[in-house]
Amino acid sequence: MIIFFKTYFACENRENAEKTANQMQYQINEFGEVSLLEIIDYWKINDYFEVSFEIDSNIEIQLLSKKLAKNWEQHGGSYIWNYEHEEFLLSNKVRWASLEIIE
């Protein structure tokens, strides 16, 4: 199963966004084969970066969401996570994330 994992980071610069993305990729590798797809400036908010991963895993998306963080909301087949004070998803820089099965 292929899962698309999109995140938005609050980072001072691209170098820090790349470092954070690489650290997250390393952590996610525990759940399957992970590809870092892209790191781009988020056009809506300065100092935010859109970072996307593809996860090839046999883990069900519901179980994966629980292993990554608490407090996901399910919307159809997608899972959405929003930053809350004192809760974080793999990094304290992540402000929003989504998981979706693509294959």
Backbone as XML, in Angstrom:
<?xml version="1.0"?>
<chain id="A" units="angstrom">
  <residue number="1" name="MET">
    <atom name="N" x="0.851" y="-1.175" z="0.000"/>
    <atom name="CA" x="0.000" y="0.000" z="0.000"/>
    <atom name="C" x="0.898" y="1.239" z="0.000"/>
  </residue>
  <residue number="2" name="ILE">
    <atom name="N" x="0.541" y="2.224" z="-0.805"/>
    <atom name="CA" x="1.288" y="3.483" z="-0.873"/>
    <atom name="C" x="0.464" y="4.569" z="-0.173"/>
  </residue>
  <residue number="3" name="ILE">
    <atom name="N" x="1.101" y="5.241" z="0.780"/>
    <atom name="CA" x="0.445" y="6.306" z="1.536"/>
    <atom name="C" x="1.163" y="7.621" z="1.259"/>
  </residue>
  <residue number="4" name="PHE">
    <atom name="N" x="0.393" y="8.632" z="0.907"/>
    <atom name="CA" x="0.924" y="9.981" z="0.700"/>
    <atom name="C" x="0.845" y="10.718" z="2.031"/>
  </residue>
  <residue number="5" name="PHE">
    <atom name="N" x="1.961" y="11.263" z="2.473"/>
    <atom name="CA" x="2.065" y="11.953" z="3.765"/>
    <atom name="C" x="2.555" y="13.368" z="3.502"/>
  </residue>
  <residue number="6" name="LYS">
    <atom name="N" x="1.664" y="14.341" z="3.668"/>
    <atom name="CA" x="2.005" y="15.753" z="3.440"/>
    <atom name="C" x="2.072" y="16.462" z="4.777"/>
  </residue>
  <residue number="7" name="THR">
    <atom name="N" x="3.091" y="17.306" z="4.946"/>
    <atom name="CA" x="3.243" y="18.072" z="6.177"/>
    <atom name="C" x="3.562" y="19.532" z="5.837"/>
  </residue>
  <residue number="8" name="TYR">
    <atom name="N" x="3.283" y="20.394" z="6.804"/>
    <atom name="CA" x="3.710" y="21.791" z="6.728"/>
    <atom name="C" x="4.534" y="22.072" z="7.975"/>
  </residue>
  <residue number="9" name="PHE">
    <atom name="N" x="5.738" y="22.589" z="7.751"/>
    <atom name="CA" x="6.682" y="22.891" z="8.828"/>
    <atom name="C" x="6.786" y="24.392" z="9.035"/>
  </residue>
  <residue number="10" name="ALA">
    <atom name="N" x="7.031" y="24.790" z="10.260"/>
    <atom name="CA" x="7.443" y="26.158" z="10.568"/>
    <atom name="C" x="8.958" y="26.097" z="10.757"/>
  </residue>
  <residue number="11" name="CYS">
    <atom name="N" x="9.703" y="26.639" z="9.796"/>
    <atom name="CA" x="11.176" y="26.604" z="9.841"/>
    <atom name="C" x="11.733" y="27.962" z="9.429"/>
  </residue>
  <residue number="12" name="GLU">
    <atom name="N" x="12.880" y="28.285" z="10.009"/>
    <atom name="CA" x="13.515" y="29.576" z="9.747"/>
    <atom name="C" x="14.015" y="29.685" z="8.307"/>
  </residue>
  <residue number="13" name="ASN">
    <atom name="N" x="14.438" y="28.563" z="7.728"/>
    <atom name="CA" x="15.000" y="28.598" z="6.379"/>
    <atom name="C" x="14.944" y="27.206" z="5.756"/>
  </residue>
  <residue number="14" name="ARG">
    <atom name="N" x="15.276" y="27.145" z="4.485"/>
    <atom name="CA" x="15.202" y="25.883" z="3.745"/>
    <atom name="C" x="16.170" y="24.833" z="4.309"/>
  </residue>
  <residue number="15" name="GLU">
    <atom name="N" x="17.331" y="25.261" z="4.710"/>
    <atom name="CA" x="18.316" y="24.329" z="5.261"/>
    <atom name="C" x="17.750" y="23.595" z="6.481"/>
  </residue>
  <residue number="16" name="ASN">
    <atom name="N" x="17.100" y="24.327" z="7.378"/>
    <atom name="CA" x="16.481" y="23.693" z="8.548"/>
    <atom name="C" x="15.298" y="22.809" z="8.159"/>
  </residue>
  <residue number="17" name="ALA">
    <atom name="N" x="14.557" y="23.216" z="7.143"/>
    <atom name="CA" x="13.436" y="22.395" z="6.660"/>
    <atom name="C" x="13.957" y="21.072" z="6.099"/>
  </residue>
  <residue number="18" name="GLU">
    <atom name="N" x="15.055" y="21.124" z="5.347"/>
    <atom name="CA" x="15.651" y="19.903" z="4.800"/>
    <atom name="C" x="16.163" y="18.995" z="5.910"/>
  </residue>
  <residue number="19" name="LYS">
    <atom name="N" x="16.791" y="19.580" z="6.908"/>
    <atom name="CA" x="17.298" y="18.799" z="8.037"/>
    <atom name="C" x="16.146" y="18.113" z="8.773"/>
  </residue>
  <residue number="20" name="THR">
    <atom name="N" x="15.079" y="18.849" z="9.035"/>
    <atom name="CA" x="13.910" y="18.290" z="9.718"/>
    <atom name="C" x="13.264" y="17.191" z="8.875"/>
  </residue>
  <residue number="21" name="ALA">
    <atom name="N" x="13.132" y="17.425" z="7.571"/>
    <atom name="CA" x="12.537" y="16.424" z="6.677"/>
    <atom name="C" x="13.360" y="15.136" z="6.675"/>
  </residue>
  <residue number="22" name="ASN">
    <atom name="N" x="14.671" y="15.263" z="6.638"/>
    <atom name="CA" x="15.535" y="14.078" z="6.658"/>
    <atom name="C" x="15.413" y="13.317" z="7.975"/>
  </residue>
  <residue number="23" name="GLN">
    <atom name="N" x="15.318" y="14.040" z="9.086"/>
    <atom name="CA" x="15.139" y="13.397" z="10.389"/>
    <atom name="C" x="13.799" y="12.667" z="10.444"/>
  </residue>
  <residue number="24" name="MET">
    <atom name="N" x="12.760" y="13.287" z="9.901"/>
    <atom name="CA" x="11.443" y="12.648" z="9.880"/>
    <atom name="C" x="11.451" y="11.414" z="8.989"/>
  </residue>
  <residue number="25" name="GLN">
    <atom name="N" x="12.105" y="11.515" z="7.833"/>
    <atom name="CA" x="12.177" y="10.366" z="6.933"/>
    <atom name="C" x="12.833" y="9.184" z="7.642"/>
  </residue>
  <residue number="26" name="TYR">
    <atom name="N" x="13.887" y="9.446" z="8.368"/>
    <atom name="CA" x="14.572" y="8.402" z="9.127"/>
    <atom name="C" x="13.612" y="7.740" z="10.130"/>
  </residue>
  <residue number="27" name="GLN">
    <atom name="N" x="12.823" y="8.543" z="10.829"/>
    <atom name="CA" x="11.869" y="8.007" z="11.805"/>
    <atom name="C" x="10.755" y="7.207" z="11.132"/>
  </residue>
  <residue number="28" name="ILE">
    <atom name="N" x="10.270" y="7.681" z="9.996"/>
    <atom name="CA" x="9.163" y="7.024" z="9.305"/>
    <atom name="C" x="9.616" y="5.706" z="8.681"/>
  </residue>
  <residue number="29" name="ASN">
    <atom name="N" x="10.892" y="5.565" z="8.377"/>
    <atom name="CA" x="11.410" y="4.324" z="7.786"/>
    <atom name="C" x="11.075" y="3.097" z="8.625"/>
  </residue>
  <residue number="30" name="GLU">
    <atom name="N" x="10.792" y="3.296" z="9.892"/>
    <atom name="CA" x="10.385" y="2.204" z="10.775"/>
    <atom name="C" x="9.111" y="1.517" z="10.270"/>
  </residue>
  <residue number="31" name="PHE">
    <atom name="N" x="8.283" y="2.237" z="9.522"/>
    <atom name="CA" x="6.980" y="1.738" z="9.101"/>
    <atom name="C" x="6.944" y="1.245" z="7.663"/>
  </residue>
  <residue number="32" name="GLY">
    <atom name="N" x="8.032" y="1.405" z="6.927"/>
    <atom name="CA" x="8.073" y="0.972" z="5.536"/>
    <atom name="C" x="9.108" y="1.761" z="4.767"/>
  </residue>
  <residue number="33" name="GLU">
    <atom name="N" x="9.107" y="1.584" z="3.465"/>
    <atom name="CA" x="10.041" y="2.309" z="2.598"/>
    <atom name="C" x="9.507" y="3.721" z="2.359"/>
  </residue>
  <residue number="34" name="VAL">
    <atom name="N" x="10.326" y="4.710" z="2.664"/>
    <atom name="CA" x="9.882" y="6.105" z="2.600"/>
    <atom name="C" x="10.689" y="6.884" z="1.572"/>
  </residue>
  <residue number="35" name="SER">
    <atom name="N" x="9.986" y="7.643" z="0.753"/>
    <atom name="CA" x="10.624" y="8.554" z="-0.202"/>
    <atom name="C" x="10.244" y="9.978" z="0.159"/>
  </residue>
  <residue number="36" name="LEU">
    <atom name="N" x="11.225" y="10.845" z="0.231"/>
    <atom name="CA" x="10.987" y="12.271" z="0.416"/>
    <atom name="C" x="10.728" y="12.840" z="-0.975"/>
  </residue>
  <residue number="37" name="LEU">
    <atom name="N" x="9.518" y="13.292" z="-1.232"/>
    <atom name="CA" x="9.132" y="13.714" z="-2.573"/>
    <atom name="C" x="9.530" y="15.146" z="-2.896"/>
  </residue>
  <residue number="38" name="GLU">
    <atom name="N" x="9.234" y="16.068" z="-1.966"/>
    <atom name="CA" x="9.562" y="17.472" z="-2.245"/>
    <atom name="C" x="9.537" y="18.307" z="-0.982"/>
  </residue>
  <residue number="39" name="ILE">
    <atom name="N" x="10.294" y="19.384" z="-1.048"/>
    <atom name="CA" x="10.293" y="20.422" z="-0.018"/>
    <atom name="C" x="10.141" y="21.734" z="-0.772"/>
  </residue>
  <residue number="40" name="ILE">
    <atom name="N" x="9.027" y="22.419" z="-0.552"/>
    <atom name="CA" x="8.801" y="23.682" z="-1.251"/>
    <atom name="C" x="8.334" y="24.748" z="-0.273"/>
  </residue>
  <residue number="41" name="ASP">
    <atom name="N" x="8.597" y="26.002" z="-0.624"/>
    <atom name="CA" x="8.097" y="27.121" z="0.178"/>
    <atom name="C" x="6.573" y="27.097" z="0.125"/>
  </residue>
  <residue number="42" name="TYR">
    <atom name="N" x="5.946" y="27.300" z="1.276"/>
    <atom name="CA" x="4.492" y="27.368" z="1.324"/>
    <atom name="C" x="4.086" y="28.801" z="1.024"/>
  </residue>
  <residue number="43" name="TRP">
    <atom name="N" x="3.369" y="28.989" z="-0.051"/>
    <atom name="CA" x="3.069" y="30.319" z="-0.556"/>
    <atom name="C" x="2.191" y="31.144" z="0.374"/>
  </residue>
  <residue number="44" name="LYS">
    <atom name="N" x="1.411" y="30.505" z="1.251"/>
    <atom name="CA" x="0.488" y="31.249" z="2.100"/>
    <atom name="C" x="1.142" y="31.860" z="3.342"/>
  </residue>
  <residue number="45" name="ILE">
    <atom name="N" x="2.153" y="31.163" z="3.888"/>
    <atom name="CA" x="2.724" y="31.593" z="5.162"/>
    <atom name="C" x="4.243" y="31.642" z="5.049"/>
  </residue>
  <residue number="46" name="ASN">
    <atom name="N" x="4.809" y="32.817" z="5.310"/>
    <atom name="CA" x="6.270" y="32.939" z="5.324"/>
    <atom name="C" x="6.844" y="32.012" z="6.383"/>
  </residue>
  <residue number="47" name="ASP">
    <atom name="N" x="8.016" y="31.480" z="6.145"/>
    <atom name="CA" x="8.717" y="30.590" z="7.072"/>
    <atom name="C" x="8.014" y="29.252" z="7.269"/>
  </residue>
  <residue number="48" name="TYR">
    <atom name="N" x="7.120" y="28.878" z="6.361"/>
    <atom name="CA" x="6.528" y="27.540" z="6.357"/>
    <atom name="C" x="6.995" y="26.827" z="5.088"/>
  </residue>
  <residue number="49" name="PHE">
    <atom name="N" x="7.177" y="25.527" z="5.206"/>
    <atom name="CA" x="7.566" y="24.705" z="4.068"/>
    <atom name="C" x="6.601" y="23.541" z="3.949"/>
  </residue>
  <residue number="50" name="GLU">
    <atom name="N" x="6.225" y="23.230" z="2.716"/>
    <atom name="CA" x="5.402" y="22.059" z="2.432"/>
    <atom name="C" x="6.353" y="20.902" z="2.142"/>
  </residue>
  <residue number="51" name="VAL">
    <atom name="N" x="6.221" y="19.816" z="2.896"/>
    <atom name="CA" x="7.112" y="18.672" z="2.767"/>
    <atom name="C" x="6.261" y="17.426" z="2.572"/>
  </residue>
  <residue number="52" name="SER">
    <atom name="N" x="6.524" y="16.706" z="1.481"/>
    <atom name="CA" x="5.713" y="15.535" z="1.145"/>
    <atom name="C" x="6.558" y="14.270" z="1.092"/>
  </residue>
  <residue number="53" name="PHE">
    <atom name="N" x="5.968" y="13.195" z="1.588"/>
    <atom name="CA" x="6.606" y="11.881" z="1.602"/>
    <atom name="C" x="5.663" y="10.869" z="0.969"/>
  </residue>
  <residue number="54" name="GLU">
    <atom name="N" x="6.239" y="9.782" z="0.476"/>
    <atom name="CA" x="5.481" y="8.629" z="0.042"/>
    <atom name="C" x="5.956" y="7.454" z="0.885"/>
  </residue>
  <residue number="55" name="ILE">
    <atom name="N" x="5.011" y="6.732" z="1.480"/>
    <atom name="CA" x="5.342" y="5.614" z="2.365"/>
    <atom name="C" x="4.783" y="4.335" z="1.750"/>
  </residue>
  <residue number="56" name="ASP">
    <atom name="N" x="5.663" y="3.394" z="1.452"/>
    <atom name="CA" x="5.258" y="2.080" z="0.948"/>
    <atom name="C" x="5.281" y="1.133" z="2.139"/>
  </residue>
  <residue number="57" name="SER">
    <atom name="N" x="4.104" y="0.735" z="2.604"/>
    <atom name="CA" x="4.012" y="0.001" z="3.866"/>
    <atom name="C" x="2.866" y="-1.001" z="3.853"/>
  </residue>
  <residue number="58" name="ASN">
    <atom name="N" x="2.998" y="-2.013" z="4.668"/>
    <atom name="CA" x="1.906" y="-2.969" z="4.868"/>
    <atom name="C" x="1.045" y="-2.602" z="6.070"/>
  </residue>
  <residue number="59" name="ILE">
    <atom name="N" x="1.399" y="-1.536" z="6.762"/>
    <atom name="CA" x="0.637" y="-1.088" z="7.931"/>
    <atom name="C" x="-0.623" y="-0.356" z="7.472"/>
  </residue>
  <residue number="60" name="GLU">
    <atom name="N" x="-1.745" y="-0.676" z="8.075"/>
    <atom name="CA" x="-2.994" y="0.024" z="7.770"/>
    <atom name="C" x="-2.853" y="1.507" z="8.115"/>
  </residue>
  <residue number="61" name="ILE">
    <atom name="N" x="-3.483" y="2.352" z="7.346"/>
    <atom name="CA" x="-3.364" y="3.803" z="7.542"/>
    <atom name="C" x="-3.833" y="4.222" z="8.935"/>
  </residue>
  <residue number="62" name="GLN">
    <atom name="N" x="-4.857" y="3.588" z="9.463"/>
    <atom name="CA" x="-5.355" y="3.935" z="10.795"/>
    <atom name="C" x="-4.295" y="3.651" z="11.861"/>
  </residue>
  <residue number="63" name="LEU">
    <atom name="N" x="-3.627" y="2.514" z="11.765"/>
    <atom name="CA" x="-2.570" y="2.173" z="12.711"/>
    <atom name="C" x="-1.366" y="3.101" z="12.539"/>
  </residue>
  <residue number="64" name="LEU">
    <atom name="N" x="-1.010" y="3.408" z="11.295"/>
    <atom name="CA" x="0.101" y="4.325" z="11.039"/>
    <atom name="C" x="-0.168" y="5.684" z="11.668"/>
  </residue>
  <residue number="65" name="SER">
    <atom name="N" x="-1.387" y="6.193" z="11.508"/>
    <atom name="CA" x="-1.712" y="7.503" z="12.081"/>
    <atom name="C" x="-1.513" y="7.488" z="13.593"/>
  </residue>
  <residue number="66" name="LYS">
    <atom name="N" x="-1.929" y="6.407" z="14.251"/>
    <atom name="CA" x="-1.786" y="6.314" z="15.706"/>
    <atom name="C" x="-0.329" y="6.236" z="16.141"/>
  </residue>
  <residue number="67" name="LYS">
    <atom name="N" x="0.514" y="5.619" z="15.316"/>
    <atom name="CA" x="1.929" y="5.511" z="15.647"/>
    <atom name="C" x="2.670" y="6.840" z="15.444"/>
  </residue>
  <residue number="68" name="LEU">
    <atom name="N" x="2.171" y="7.669" z="14.531"/>
    <atom name="CA" x="2.829" y="8.948" z="14.248"/>
    <atom name="C" x="2.479" y="10.033" z="15.264"/>
  </residue>
  <residue number="69" name="ALA">
    <atom name="N" x="1.217" y="10.075" z="15.690"/>
    <atom name="CA" x="0.782" y="11.145" z="16.599"/>
    <atom name="C" x="-0.617" y="10.847" z="17.119"/>
  </residue>
  <residue number="70" name="LYS">
    <atom name="N" x="-1.026" y="11.623" z="18.117"/>
    <atom name="CA" x="-2.386" y="11.555" z="18.642"/>
    <atom name="C" x="-3.247" y="12.578" z="17.907"/>
  </residue>
  <residue number="71" name="ASN">
    <atom name="N" x="-4.542" y="12.461" z="18.103"/>
    <atom name="CA" x="-5.517" y="13.487" z="17.703"/>
    <atom name="C" x="-5.655" y="13.710" z="16.200"/>
  </residue>
  <residue number="72" name="TRP">
    <atom name="N" x="-5.640" y="12.640" z="15.408"/>
    <atom name="CA" x="-5.943" y="12.752" z="13.983"/>
    <atom name="C" x="-7.461" y="12.835" z="13.818"/>
  </residue>
  <residue number="73" name="GLU">
    <atom name="N" x="-7.887" y="13.551" z="12.798"/>
    <atom name="CA" x="-9.298" y="13.581" z="12.414"/>
    <atom name="C" x="-9.425" y="12.809" z="11.110"/>
  </residue>
  <residue number="74" name="GLN">
    <atom name="N" x="-10.436" y="11.974" z="11.012"/>
    <atom name="CA" x="-10.650" y="11.229" z="9.782"/>
    <atom name="C" x="-11.707" y="11.931" z="8.947"/>
  </residue>
  <residue number="75" name="HIS">
    <atom name="N" x="-11.389" y="12.147" z="7.679"/>
    <atom name="CA" x="-12.300" y="12.766" z="6.720"/>
    <atom name="C" x="-12.343" y="11.849" z="5.502"/>
  </residue>
  <residue number="76" name="GLY">
    <atom name="N" x="-13.347" y="11.000" z="5.435"/>
    <atom name="CA" x="-13.394" y="10.005" z="4.371"/>
    <atom name="C" x="-12.206" y="9.070" z="4.522"/>
  </residue>
  <residue number="77" name="GLY">
    <atom name="N" x="-11.403" y="8.933" z="3.474"/>
    <atom name="CA" x="-10.222" y="8.078" z="3.517"/>
    <atom name="C" x="-8.964" y="8.798" z="3.950"/>
  </residue>
  <residue number="78" name="SER">
    <atom name="N" x="-9.065" y="10.076" z="4.267"/>
    <atom name="CA" x="-7.902" y="10.876" z="4.659"/>
    <atom name="C" x="-7.873" y="11.099" z="6.161"/>
  </residue>
  <residue number="79" name="TYR">
    <atom name="N" x="-6.670" y="11.278" z="6.669"/>
    <atom name="CA" x="-6.456" y="11.607" z="8.077"/>
    <atom name="C" x="-5.764" y="12.964" z="8.130"/>
  </residue>
  <residue number="80" name="ILE">
    <atom name="N" x="-6.278" y="13.850" z="8.988"/>
    <atom name="CA" x="-5.743" y="15.213" z="9.120"/>
    <atom name="C" x="-5.292" y="15.426" z="10.556"/>
  </residue>
  <residue number="81" name="TRP">
    <atom name="N" x="-4.114" y="16.040" z="10.696"/>
    <atom name="CA" x="-3.566" y="16.354" z="12.013"/>
    <atom name="C" x="-3.237" y="17.841" z="12.058"/>
  </residue>
  <residue number="82" name="ASN">
    <atom name="N" x="-3.650" y="18.506" z="13.139"/>
    <atom name="CA" x="-3.349" y="19.925" z="13.359"/>
    <atom name="C" x="-2.535" y="20.077" z="14.630"/>
  </residue>
  <residue number="83" name="TYR">
    <atom name="N" x="-1.603" y="20.989" z="14.597"/>
    <atom name="CA" x="-0.750" y="21.269" z="15.750"/>
    <atom name="C" x="-1.592" y="21.745" z="16.926"/>
  </residue>
  <residue number="84" name="GLU">
    <atom name="N" x="-1.288" y="21.200" z="18.090"/>
    <atom name="CA" x="-1.869" y="21.679" z="19.343"/>
    <atom name="C" x="-0.726" y="21.845" z="20.326"/>
  </residue>
  <residue number="85" name="HIS">
    <atom name="N" x="-0.828" y="22.828" z="21.172"/>
    <atom name="CA" x="0.218" y="23.095" z="22.159"/>
    <atom name="C" x="0.572" y="21.816" z="22.905"/>
  </residue>
  <residue number="86" name="GLU">
    <atom name="N" x="1.843" y="21.528" z="23.011"/>
    <atom name="CA" x="2.406" y="20.381" z="23.730"/>
    <atom name="C" x="2.209" y="19.043" z="23.019"/>
  </residue>
  <residue number="87" name="GLU">
    <atom name="N" x="1.570" y="19.007" z="21.872"/>
    <atom name="CA" x="1.454" y="17.791" z="21.068"/>
    <atom name="C" x="2.236" y="18.021" z="19.782"/>
  </residue>
  <residue number="88" name="PHE">
    <atom name="N" x="3.016" y="17.015" z="19.363"/>
    <atom name="CA" x="3.683" y="17.185" z="18.089"/>
    <atom name="C" x="3.735" y="15.880" z="17.314"/>
  </residue>
  <residue number="89" name="LEU">
    <atom name="N" x="4.023" y="16.005" z="16.029"/>
    <atom name="CA" x="4.072" y="14.884" z="15.110"/>
    <atom name="C" x="5.496" y="14.747" z="14.601"/>
  </residue>
  <residue number="90" name="LEU">
    <atom name="N" x="6.267" y="13.841" z="15.143"/>
    <atom name="CA" x="7.648" y="13.541" z="14.762"/>
    <atom name="C" x="8.625" y="14.690" z="14.987"/>
  </residue>
  <residue number="91" name="SER">
    <atom name="N" x="8.164" y="15.911" z="14.907"/>
    <atom name="CA" x="9.000" y="17.087" z="15.120"/>
    <atom name="C" x="8.140" y="18.216" z="15.671"/>
  </residue>
  <residue number="92" name="ASN">
    <atom name="N" x="8.718" y="19.047" z="16.502"/>
    <atom name="CA" x="7.952" y="20.178" z="17.024"/>
    <atom name="C" x="7.769" y="21.284" z="15.990"/>
  </residue>
  <residue number="93" name="LYS">
    <atom name="N" x="8.326" y="21.109" z="14.805"/>
    <atom name="CA" x="8.170" y="22.096" z="13.734"/>
    <atom name="C" x="6.936" y="21.850" z="12.865"/>
  </residue>
  <residue number="94" name="VAL">
    <atom name="N" x="6.357" y="20.651" z="12.930"/>
    <atom name="CA" x="5.198" y="20.318" z="12.094"/>
    <atom name="C" x="3.953" y="21.022" z="12.631"/>
  </residue>
  <residue number="95" name="ARG">
    <atom name="N" x="3.230" y="21.690" z="11.724"/>
    <atom name="CA" x="2.027" y="22.429" z="12.105"/>
    <atom name="C" x="0.748" y="21.825" z="11.549"/>
  </residue>
  <residue number="96" name="TRP">
    <atom name="N" x="0.861" y="21.033" z="10.501"/>
    <atom name="CA" x="-0.296" y="20.395" z="9.884"/>
    <atom name="C" x="0.193" y="19.188" z="9.105"/>
  </residue>
  <residue number="97" name="ALA">
    <atom name="N" x="-0.632" y="18.143" z="9.022"/>
    <atom name="CA" x="-0.248" y="16.957" z="8.252"/>
    <atom name="C" x="-1.488" y="16.233" z="7.751"/>
  </residue>
  <residue number="98" name="SER">
    <atom name="N" x="-1.284" y="15.457" z="6.684"/>
    <atom name="CA" x="-2.356" y="14.595" z="6.187"/>
    <atom name="C" x="-1.760" y="13.272" z="5.714"/>
  </residue>
  <residue number="99" name="LEU">
    <atom name="N" x="-2.562" y="12.235" z="5.851"/>
    <atom name="CA" x="-2.235" y="10.896" z="5.358"/>
    <atom name="C" x="-3.354" y="10.474" z="4.422"/>
  </residue>
  <residue number="100" name="GLU">
    <atom name="N" x="-2.981" y="9.869" z="3.286"/>
    <atom name="CA" x="-3.992" y="9.425" z="2.339"/>
    <atom name="C" x="-3.438" y="8.253" z="1.536"/>
  </residue>
  <residue number="101" name="ILE">
    <atom name="N" x="-4.247" y="7.212" z="1.380"/>
    <atom name="CA" x="-3.842" y="6.073" z="0.557"/>
    <atom name="C" x="-3.940" y="6.482" z="-0.902"/>
  </residue>
  <residue number="102" name="ILE">
    <atom name="N" x="-2.858" y="6.252" z="-1.663"/>
    <atom name="CA" x="-2.896" y="6.593" z="-3.096"/>
    <atom name="C" x="-2.799" y="5.358" z="-3.977"/>
  </residue>
  <residue number="103" name="GLU">
    <atom name="N" x="-2.464" y="4.215" z="-3.390"/>
    <atom name="CA" x="-2.356" y="3.003" z="-4.195"/>
    <atom name="C" x="-2.492" y="1.785" z="-3.325"/>
  </residue>
</chain>
